[in-house]
C-alpha cells in the first residue's frame, strides 16, 4: 500500500487559511502525527483527490507551516490510528464504493480487503467523530 499525505504547500491554495502559532495535539496531515505545543500550523479547507462530483468533500485539516517530515509512504501511521476510524473506498470515477468503521488493530486487514477489490482506486481514512480527512491509501 502507499500512504498519501498532504503537503504544507497545499494550505497556500486556501485564501481563508488560518495560521496557528500553537495548536497542540491536532492530527497533522503532512507527517501523520499529533502536533506538539508551540509548533506553528495551518488550518485550512482541503478537498481530497479521490471524491469527484457529488462525492467531492471539503473539510478542515491541519498541516505544519514547515513540516519536518517523518511519514512513511508504506506504513500505516500508528499515532493516528489509536481510535476508531472510517474508511471510504472510491472507484476511478470518484464515487464511493464502500464505507467501513474500523477499530484499532484491524486497519491492515480491512485496508487490504478494500484494496483487493479491483474497482477500488483509493481509500480515505477519516475521523469518526468529525468525518475529517486524515490521509489516503492506494496500492503500491
C-alpha positions in Angstrom: 0.0 0.0 0.0 1.0 3.6 -0.5 0.1 6.3 2.1 -0.6 9.8 0.7 -0.1 12.8 3.0 -1.0 16.5 2.4 2.0 18.8 1.8 2.1 22.0 3.7 2.1 24.0 0.5 -1.5 22.8 -0.1 -2.5 25.4 2.6 -1.4 28.2 0.3 -4.3 27.4 -2.1 -6.8 28.4 0.5 -7.0 32.2 1.0 -9.1 31.6 4.1 -6.3 29.6 5.8 -5.5 30.4 9.4 -2.1 30.4 11.0 -2.0 28.9 14.4 1.2 29.6 16.4 0.4 26.8 18.9 -2.3 24.1 18.4 -1.2 21.1 20.4 -2.4 17.6 19.8 -4.1 18.1 16.5 -3.7 15.5 13.7 -1.2 16.7 11.2 -1.9 15.5 7.6 1.7 16.3 6.4 3.7 14.0 8.7 0.7 11.9 10.1 1.4 12.6 13.8 -0.2 14.7 16.5 1.2 18.2 16.9 3.3 19.3 19.8 2.9 22.6 21.8 4.4 25.6 20.0 4.5 24.0 16.6 3.1 26.6 14.1 0.4 25.0 11.9 -2.0 26.0 9.1 -5.7 25.2 9.5 -7.3 25.3 6.1 -10.0 23.8 3.8 -8.9 20.8 1.8 -10.5 18.5 -0.8 -9.1 15.0 -1.1 -8.4 13.8 -4.6 -10.5 10.7 -4.6 -14.0 12.1 -4.4 -15.4 13.6 -7.6 -18.7 15.4 -8.5 -21.3 14.9 -5.7 -18.8 12.9 -3.8 -16.2 15.7 -3.6 -15.9 16.9 0.0 -14.2 19.9 1.5 -13.2 19.9 5.2 -10.8 21.5 7.7 -7.4 20.0 8.2 -4.1 20.9 9.9 -0.5 20.8 8.4 2.8 22.2 9.7 3.8 25.5 8.4 7.2 23.9 7.8 7.0 20.2 8.1 10.0 18.3 9.5 8.8 15.2 7.6 8.5 11.8 9.1 5.6 10.0 7.4 6.4 6.7 5.8 4.9 6.1 2.4 4.2 2.4 3.0 3.4 2.1 6.8 0.1 3.0 8.4 0.7 5.8 11.0 0.1 4.3 14.4 -0.2 7.7 16.0 -3.4 8.5 14.1 -4.9 5.0 14.3 -5.4 4.7 18.1 -9.1 5.5 17.7 -11.8 4.0 15.6 -11.8 5.5 12.0 -14.0 5.4 9.0 -12.5 4.0 5.8 -14.1 5.0 2.5 -13.2 3.4 -0.8 -13.5 5.2 -4.1 -13.6 4.0 -7.7 -11.8 5.6 -10.7 -14.9 7.8 -11.3 -14.6 9.3 -7.8 -17.7 7.5 -6.5 -17.8 5.9 -3.1 -17.7 2.1 -3.3 -17.8 1.2 0.4 -17.6 2.7 3.8 -16.3 0.8 6.9 -15.9 1.6 10.5 -12.6 0.2 11.7 -11.4 -0.3 15.3 -7.7 0.0 16.3 -5.7 -3.1 15.5 -7.8 -4.1 12.4 -6.7 -1.4 9.9 -4.2 -3.5 7.9 -6.6 -6.3 7.2 -9.6 -4.0 6.4 -7.5 -1.8 4.1 -6.1 -4.8 2.3 -9.6 -6.1 1.8 -10.8 -2.9 0.3 -7.8 -2.6 -2.0 -8.3 -6.3 -3.1 -11.4 -5.1 -5.0 -10.2 -4.2 -8.5 -12.8 -1.4 -8.8 -11.3 0.5 -5.8 -8.7 3.1 -6.7 -8.2 4.8 -3.3 -9.2 4.5 0.3 -9.7 7.6 2.5 -9.1 7.4 6.3 -11.4 9.8 8.2 -12.1 10.8 11.7 -15.1 9.0 13.2 -16.2 11.9 15.4 -15.9 14.8 12.9 -15.6 13.0 9.5 -12.4 14.9 8.7 -10.0 13.5 6.1 -6.7 12.2 7.6 -4.9 10.6 4.7 -5.4 8.4 1.6 -4.2 5.0 0.7 -3.6 3.4 -2.8 -2.0 0.3 -4.0 1.8 0.3 -4.1 
